[in-house]
């Protein structure tokens, strides 16, 4: 066996055991190597490092799809070298994107005539989609203010403090004030009444969230529409609504078809949705749909012809892969309404299994709602001995990635854990997760530091009751803690093959 030469500073070089049969010297970590290496070595070096990544299937923090059918994987790989922006060179891919836009527009009840084409565009995710929708609102508001001879330099958006960070990015990047409705304990979404109170003549839109990332809850878009309609009548304004349906857009039509949140409401002018979440496509695809052509200002659309034909484009990105667009069309025709409905119902049922399992432990308060995105958000009833962050950290030993976070203002004193239920999260996994959470709680309860703390509390209580308690010396206390640690470590030891 040939041994690789090692550098003295491991932080500046890459070492790979398996690659040593191809490469005799370590590679620089932050500079391009002088010489080429065999393809087998390059693959093995990278593959070795990637093994340390978490398992995407066990990443319960993410809403993003982590599994697709092998047939769709093949389609994606066959299109991996297609640049979507070359519409003239890849007309079929462009056609598939247009079909997706129209299918989603009809799913959201856009007021389209029988032969009328929907207005929308594919994006790399909901972040880009939100940027585009926000720009459309800002430009329409500015055009109207200019026509009225009024100031147009202080636009704002009203939304809840539970919005995703991409809204903060839009506000900062495009110089729009973000007016946030604060949350409160027990109510973790935007209050429509408070939101409408914050609307003024400079408000370009109110953004409602269909599926909060914090607890999966749907905001009441119908009530928001009704309240805002009344305010518009009294003020003469025409403040519109954008629905951020990144997570809920592919859930509500299948689980809650009677819920009015989409283009059935007159003030809803645009909707974004993440195809890579419950649209069931791998990361890298989002959609934004406008109610009518009039809701997307023509001056925001660019026309280019240097790729072979006139191509209208309204994106922040230019070049991007075609694979995700093709994958989205595959899912839409492969599953159909029935298939999507089955997937969403299964997710909801598995979420209920997890919720009921957590409730049976008697240790958690459930923060999420039964109706909404299929996830379970929960917090400890008693976090005086250990908190949600410790539970999250210890669950990683079992492979689970379960995020812990604090709520936004004014509910920042509430900390929760959240498990997102995706298509590839089975009932068996839900039951296993409850079992592992129970193990973690048991271990945290019996950590030596906790044991000694409980002992000291017990001694103090007995002393108050008049019972004579022999005070332990410092060395006795130390030995007791050491013995407890030994038992703790011994119980966790496993055989090595």
N, C-alpha and C positions, 0 to 999 in steps of 0.2 A: 504494500500500500504506500502511495506517495503522500507525504505530509505537506500540507500547504505552509508557505511561509507566512508568519503572522507579523503584523505591525504592532508597535508598542502602544499606539493610541487607538483603542478600539472604537472611539467615537468618530474617527475620520476614515475608517475602512470598513468594508463589508467582507465577512468571512462566511464560507459555506462548506460544511463537511463533505456533502455529496459532490459539490462542484470541484473538489480537489483533484479528481481524476482527470479533469480537463484544464484546470487553472492552477498554476503553481504559486501565484502571488495574489495577495488580497487586492480588492478593487477600491478605488477612492469612493467615498460616500457622497461627496458634494461636488465632485468635478468629473467631467467626462474622461474615461480611461484613454490612455494613449493608443492602445491596440485593441483589435477586435477579439472576441472570445467565441467559442462554439455556441451554437444555438441551444444545445442541451444544457450547457453551463448557465447561460442567461436564464433559461426557464427554471432550472433547479434553484438558483440563487433567489429568484423572486418568489417562487413557490414556497421555499423554506420560510421566508419572512411572513408571507401571507397566512401561514398556518396559525400565526399568533393572533390574527383577527378573530372577532367573535363569530359565532354561527348565525348567519342572517335569519334562519328559521326560528332561532330562539331569542332574537332581538325583539322583545315585546314592547320596546319604546317606540318603534317605527310603525307608521301607517302604510309604508311603501311595500308594494308587492314583492314577495321573495320566491314565488314559485309560479311557473307556467307550464303548460303541456309541452312535451318534446316536439310535437309538430310545429308549434309556434316558435320554439327555440330555433328550429331549422329555418323557418322563414326569416327570422331576424338575422341569423348568421349569413344567409344568402344575400341579404340587403345591407350588410355591414359596411360595404364600400360605396354606397350610394349617398351622395350629398343631396339632401332634400331640397335645397334652394334651387337646384338645377331643374326647374319645372319643365322646361322645354325638352331636356334630355330624358327626363323620367316622368312622362305624362301620366302613366298609370298610377304611380305613387301619388302624384298631385290629385288625381281623381279619387283615390282612396281617402285622402285627407278631406276632400270636399264631401264625400259620403259620410265620413265620421261627423263632420260639423253639422250636417243636416239631420243625421240620426239623433245626435245629442240635442239639437235645437227642438226637434219634435218631442223628445223625451221630457224637455223642460217646458213644453206647451207654448212654444213661440207662435205668435199669431201670423202664420204663413199661409199664403194662398196655395191652391192645389199644385201649381207649377212654379211657385216662388222659391228661390234659393235662399238658404239661411245665411246670416252674416256672422262669421266667426273665423277663428284661426287656431291652428295647433301651436303650442309653445313647448318649451323644455320643462315646464312645470307650472304650478299655480303662482309662483312668485312672478314670473314673467307675465303671466296672464293678468295678474292684479296690476302690475305696472302699466300695461296697455289699457286696461279698463279705466284706471285712474287718470291717465293722460287724456283719454277721450272725454271724461267728465270735466277735467280742468279746462281743456280747449273749448268745449261747448259753453261753459260758464263764462270764460273770458270773452268769447265772441259776443255773447249776449250783453255782458256788461259794457263792452266797447260800443256796441250799437246803441245802448241807452245813455252813453256818455258818463258812465260811473266808474269809480276806481276798480281796478282788476288785479291789484298786486298783493292781496291778502286772502287767498283761497284757503279753505279748511275742509276737513273731513271729520264727521262725527262717527265714532264707533265705540265699542266696549273695550275695557282694559284687557280683555281676554284675547285680543286679536293676535295673530301670528306675527313674527318679527318682520315679515315682508311688507306689512303695512307701514311699519316704522321706517323701513328702508325707502319706500315710495315717498313718504312725507319728507324725509330728509334729503333724498336725492333730487326731488323735483319741487322743493320749496313750497310745501303745503303744510299748514298747521294741522296737527292731529289732536283732535279734541276727544278725550277718552272718558266714557262713563265708568266711574269706579264701581268695583264689585263690592259685595258684602258677604259676610258669613252666611252660608246656606243658599246664596243666590250668586252663581258664578258665571252668569252671562249678562249681556247688555240689557238693561231695563229700557224698554221702548219709550216709556213716558219721559224718563230722564233724558233719553237721547233726543227726542223731539224738542224738549225744552232748550237744549243746547244749540239747536239749528238756528242760524241767522242768515242774513242776505249773502254772506260770503261762503256758505256751505255748498260745496260742489256735489256732494252726495252723502248719504248715510250708508255705512257698510254694515250689513248684517251677516252673522256667521251661522251657516247651517252645518253644525257639527264642531263645537268648540274643542280645540286640542286639549284643553284642561280636563274636561269631564265628558266630552262627547255630546253634550246637550245641544239641541236645536234652538236657536233664538226664534222668538215669535215674530216672523216677518209679516204675517197677516195683520197683527195688531199695529205693528210699526207702519205699515202701508195706510191703515185707516186713520191713525193719529196724524200722520204726515199729510195726508190728503186734506184733513180739516185745517191744519195749520197753513197749508198752501192757499186754501180758499180765503182765509182771513188776511193773509199777508200779501197775496198776489205773487208769491214766489212759485217756482216749480221744482223744488228740491227733489231729486230722484233717489232711487235706492239701487245699490249694487249688492248682490248676494255672493258672499265668499262661500261657495259650496265645495271647497277643496275635498273635504272628507265625506260630506253628506249628499253630494250631488248624484252619486251612483248608488245611494242607499234609499233615500226618501221615495223616489218613483216606484220602487219595488216593494218596500215594506209599508210605506204610508202614502198610498196613492191619493187619498182624500185630503192630505195636508196641503194647504195653499201657501206656497213659499216662492213660486217661480213666476214665469211670465203671465200666469193667470192674474197676477196682481198688477194693476196699471202702472204703478210707479217703479216697478223693477225693470230697469233698462239694460242691465248686463249681468251675466252670471259666469263665474269661473269654476272649473272642476279639475281635479287631478286625475288624469287617466292612470297614473302610476300608483294610486291608492286603491280605492274600491272599484276603479275602472279595470283593475286586475292586470295591469301591464307593469313590466319592470321600470325602474326609475328612469325618468327623462321625458315624460310626456304630460302636458296639461292642455286645457282648452278654455277659451273665452268666447262666449256667445253674446251677441247683441240682439236686442229686441227687434229693431228695424235698421235699415240702412241709415236713416236720419240720426240714429244714436251714435254713429261712428263718423266723426268729421272727416270729410274727404281729404283735407290738407294733411292729415296724418298718414295717409297711404302713399307710399313711394312706388314709382313705376320705373323699372329697369329693363334694358333690352340687350345688354352686352353678353348675356348668356344664350342668346338665340331668338328670343321673342319678347314681347312686352309682358312683363310679369309684375303685377301689383303685389306689394309686400307691406305688412305692418307687423314688424317684430323688433325686439331689442337685439336679438341674436341674428346672425346671417346664416352662416353654414351650420348645419346640424345633420345628424344621421336620420335615415329614413326608417330604420328598424322599428322604432317605437310606434310610429304612425301605422305601419303595416300590422304590428302586433295588436294595436287598438282595434283595427278593423276586423282582424281575426276573432278577437274576443266578442265583438258585437254580433257578428254573424254566426259564430260557433255556438255561443250560449243563447242568444236571443233573449227575449223578455223572461221567458220561463227559466232559463239557466241562471241568469243574474238573480232572479227572485229566489231560486233554490239556494244559491251561494249565500245571499244575505240572510235568509232565514236560518241557515245552518250556523252562520256566525253569531246571530242573535241568541240562538239556543245554547251555543257553547259559552257565550258570555253569561247567560243565566246559570249554567252549571258552575262556572267559576265563582260568580257572585254568591250563590247559595253555599258553596263550599267554604268561602271566606266567612260568611255569616255564622256558620256552624262552629267556627273556632271561638266565637265570642270575643274576639280581640280587635275587631275592626268596625269602623263606621263606613258605610258605602256612600260615596260622594257623587257617583255617576247616576244617571237616570236609566230606567228600563227602555224608554223610547229615545232613540238617537243613534249615534254611531255605536256599533257593538264593541264597547270597551268597558272595563271595570276600573274605576278610580276609587281608592279607599285609603283611609288613614287610621292610625292606631287610636284606640279609645284611651289608652294610657301610655304616654310616651315619656313618663318621668324616669323610667329605668333605661330605656333605649328608644331611639327614634327611627323614623322612616328611612333616613339615609343609611343607617346601619343595617336595616333589613335589606335594602337594595344592594349594599356592598356585599353582604354575605351570600345573597342569592347567586352572585356571579360564580361562586365555587361550584354550583350545580350546573353552570352553563347559562343560566337565565339572565337576560339583560332587562331589568325592570326599573324604569326611571323613578326617582323621587325628586320632588320640586315643591317650591312654595308658590302659593297663589299670588296673582298680581294685587296691587292696591285696590281696595282697602281690606283685603282678606289675606294679606301676606303672612299673618300669623298661623295660617292653616297650611300644613304640609301633607302631601298626598303621594301615594304610589299609583302607577297607572299601567294596566295591561291592555294592549290593543289586540283584539281578536281578528285575525286575518283568515283568509280561506285555508291556509295551510296549518292552522292551529286547531287540532282535533279535540274531541271531548276527553280522550285519554290523556293528552297533554295538559288539559285544564285540571283534571283530577291529580295528575302528577305534580303540577305546580302548587296546588293547595297542600299536598303532602310535604313538599320541600319547604314551603313557607312555614308550615308547622314545625319542621325540624329546626329551621333557623330561629324561630321564636324560642324554642326550647333551649337551644344553645346559648342564645343571648340572655335568657333568664338565668342560666347557670354559669355564666362567666364569673371567674373568681372575684373580680372587682365588685360585681353585683352582689355576690354572696356575702362578702365582707361588709358591704354597705347595709344589706338586709340584717346581718347579725348585729351590727352596731345599733341599728334602729330598734331591734328587738330588745337589746340590753337596756337601752334608754327607757323603753316603755315599762319594762319590768322594774327598773329603778324608781320610776314615778309611782308605781303601785306599791312601793314599800318592800318589794322582794329583794333580798340580799343577792347581789350578783358579784362574783369574783372577777375583777378586772384583769383581762389578759395583758401580759407584757408585750412589748413591741416585737420581740423575737418569736413569741408564740403566735402572734397574729401573722407574722411573715411566713412561718412554717405552715400555718393553716392554708394560706393563700397558695403557697408552693404545692402542697399536697393536692389541693383542688385543681390546680393547673395540670398536674401529672395525670390525674384521673381523666380530665377533659381531653388531653392529648392522646392518652392510651385508648380511650373509647373511639377515637377517630382513626386510629392506625389501621391500615389495610395491608394484606400480604402483597409481596412483589414477586412477579413471575420471573 
